[in-house]
Amino acid sequence: MDWAQREFGEKYAGDVFYIMEMYFMLNYQRKPEHMGFNEILPPNNLVRDPEFSLYNYGDEVQGRLDGFAEMDRMAEDIIKKYQPQNAMHIMNLFFILFALRC
């Protein structure tokens, strides 16, 4: 939170902190390459079911996608409203948005 306050000020620190916290939480849960879609298990060469269900537990995949969409909207709002003090602040904002969209 200190970084967000220092870089973006009190007005935007809470939103920036929330975006970064959610970004790392959602990405830490499971990397795409480890989700089971591409893993072949001997002897039957079956592909494992993914860790996140498309159908059970309230559609976990859609929940993750919704979380990223919410963070993207929040970052867009900050970029539209924020008046950066210097070029580094602009780069920080675009880094956040770039990371969300990749």
C-alpha positions as CSV (number, residue, x, y, z in Angstrom):
1,M,0.0,0.0,0.0
2,D,2.9,2.3,0.7
3,W,4.1,2.0,-2.9
4,A,0.6,2.8,-4.3
5,Q,0.3,5.9,-2.0
6,R,3.8,7.1,-2.9
7,E,3.3,6.7,-6.7
8,F,-0.4,7.6,-7.1
9,G,-1.4,9.5,-4.0
10,E,-4.1,8.9,-1.4
11,K,-7.0,9.3,-3.9
12,Y,-6.0,6.4,-6.1
13,A,-3.8,4.3,-3.8
14,G,-6.7,2.0,-2.6
15,D,-7.8,1.2,-6.1
16,V,-4.2,0.6,-7.4
17,F,-3.5,-1.6,-4.4
18,Y,-6.6,-3.6,-5.0
19,I,-5.8,-4.1,-8.7
20,M,-2.3,-5.3,-7.9
21,E,-3.4,-7.6,-5.0
22,M,-6.1,-9.2,-7.2
23,Y,-3.7,-9.5,-10.1
24,F,-1.2,-11.5,-8.1
25,M,-3.8,-13.5,-6.3
26,L,-5.5,-14.6,-9.6
27,N,-2.2,-15.3,-11.3
28,Y,-0.6,-17.1,-8.4
29,Q,-3.4,-19.7,-8.2
30,R,-2.5,-21.5,-11.3
31,K,-0.3,-20.9,-14.4
32,P,-2.0,-21.7,-17.7
33,E,0.7,-24.2,-18.7
34,H,0.0,-26.2,-15.5
35,M,-3.8,-26.4,-15.8
36,G,-4.0,-29.8,-17.4
37,F,-5.0,-29.0,-21.0
38,N,-1.6,-30.0,-22.4
39,E,-0.4,-32.8,-20.1
40,I,-0.2,-36.3,-21.4
41,L,-0.3,-39.1,-18.8
42,P,0.9,-42.6,-19.5
43,P,-0.1,-45.3,-20.2
44,N,-3.4,-44.2,-21.8
45,N,-2.2,-40.8,-23.0
46,L,-5.2,-39.1,-21.5
47,V,-5.3,-35.4,-21.0
48,R,-6.1,-34.4,-17.4
49,D,-9.2,-32.4,-16.5
50,P,-8.2,-28.7,-15.7
51,E,-7.9,-27.5,-12.2
52,F,-10.6,-24.9,-12.6
53,S,-14.0,-26.2,-13.6
54,L,-16.1,-24.8,-16.4
55,Y,-19.3,-26.3,-14.9
56,N,-18.9,-27.0,-11.2
57,Y,-18.4,-24.8,-8.2
58,G,-20.1,-21.8,-9.8
59,D,-18.0,-21.8,-13.0
60,E,-14.5,-21.0,-11.7
61,V,-13.1,-20.1,-15.1
62,Q,-15.8,-17.4,-15.6
63,G,-15.1,-16.1,-12.1
64,R,-11.5,-15.6,-12.9
65,L,-12.3,-13.9,-16.2
66,D,-14.7,-11.6,-14.4
67,G,-12.0,-10.7,-11.9
68,F,-9.6,-9.7,-14.7
69,A,-12.4,-7.7,-16.4
70,E,-13.1,-5.8,-13.2
71,M,-9.4,-5.0,-12.7
72,D,-9.2,-3.8,-16.4
73,R,-12.2,-1.5,-15.9
74,M,-10.7,-0.1,-12.7
75,A,-7.3,0.5,-14.4
76,E,-9.0,2.3,-17.3
77,D,-10.9,4.5,-14.9
78,I,-7.7,5.5,-13.1
79,I,-5.9,6.2,-16.3
80,K,-8.8,8.5,-17.5
81,K,-9.0,10.4,-14.2
82,Y,-5.4,10.5,-13.0
83,Q,-3.2,13.5,-13.7
84,P,0.4,12.1,-13.5
85,Q,3.1,14.1,-11.9
86,N,5.8,12.8,-14.2
87,A,6.6,10.2,-16.9
88,M,7.3,7.5,-14.4
89,H,3.8,7.6,-13.1
90,I,2.5,7.3,-16.6
91,M,4.7,4.2,-17.2
92,N,3.5,2.6,-13.9
93,L,-0.2,3.0,-15.0
94,F,0.5,1.5,-18.4
95,F,2.5,-1.3,-16.9
96,I,-0.6,-2.2,-14.7
97,L,-2.9,-2.1,-17.7
98,F,-0.5,-4.0,-19.9
99,A,0.0,-6.7,-17.3
100,L,-3.8,-7.1,-17.0
101,R,-4.3,-7.5,-20.7
102,C,-1.6,-10.0,-21.4
